[in-house]
Amino acid sequence: MIFLLLVCGLLAMAAGALAGVLASFFLRLPIRGVWKDAVLGLFGFMVLFETHLVSRIGALLGNNLIDPVNPGLVVAALCPIVRQVLRFRKVRSNRTTNSHGVKADS
């Protein structure tokens, strides 16, 4: 079980880093903080995986044979994407204001 968690954690980190890099590429942002994306991926995976294993919902879903690894990997990829979208919004809002804090004419 520990080996499975270790392998799934590494997969979640890789999925988070890859999702962050791809989101940066598609949003035309500089690629920064790949390790932050990897940690966010691991965090998202572990929160969903542990919640699934411990909670009553996990017991109900376990009866339906839903593996907690697949939703965990999806959440692991979504967390870095949300981070990149927030970075994009911040960069875009900084581009539309000049140094005095007044919006530039479009």
CORRABEL-V342159 format. One record per residue. N is the residue number from 1. OMEGA is omega in degrees with one decimal (NA if undefined). Layout:
((N	OMEGA) (N	OMEGA))
//
This chain:
((1	180.0) (2	177.6) (3	178.0) (4	178.5) (5	178.4) (6	179.6) (7	179.3) (8	176.6) (9	177.1) (10	176.4) (11	178.7) (12	177.3) (13	178.0) (14	178.7) (15	178.5) (16	179.5) (17	179.8) (18	178.9) (19	178.1) (20	179.0) (21	179.4) (22	177.4) (23	176.5) (24	-179.9) (25	-176.9) (26	176.9) (27	179.3) (28	175.9) (29	173.3) (30	-178.1) (31	179.7) (32	173.4) (33	178.9) (34	179.0) (35	175.8) (36	176.9) (37	179.0) (38	178.8) (39	176.1) (40	176.6) (41	178.5) (42	179.6) (43	179.3) (44	179.2) (45	-175.7) (46	179.2) (47	-179.0) (48	-178.7) (49	-179.7) (50	177.4) (51	-179.8) (52	-178.0) (53	-171.6) (54	-169.9) (55	175.4) (56	177.6) (57	176.6) (58	177.6) (59	178.5) (60	179.1) (61	177.9) (62	176.6) (63	178.4) (64	177.1) (65	174.9) (66	-179.0) (67	-178.1) (68	-178.2) (69	-176.7) (70	176.0) (71	177.9) (72	178.2) (73	176.4) (74	178.1) (75	178.0) (76	178.3) (77	-177.1) (78	-178.0) (79	177.6) (80	178.1) (81	177.3) (82	177.7) (83	-179.3) (84	177.9) (85	176.4) (86	174.5) (87	-179.7) (88	179.4) (89	179.3) (90	179.7) (91	-179.3) (92	179.0) (93	176.2) (94	179.1) (95	-176.2) (96	175.9) (97	177.1) (98	-174.2) (99	-179.2) (100	179.0) (101	179.2) (102	179.8) (103	179.0) (104	176.8) (105	-179.5) (106	NA))
//
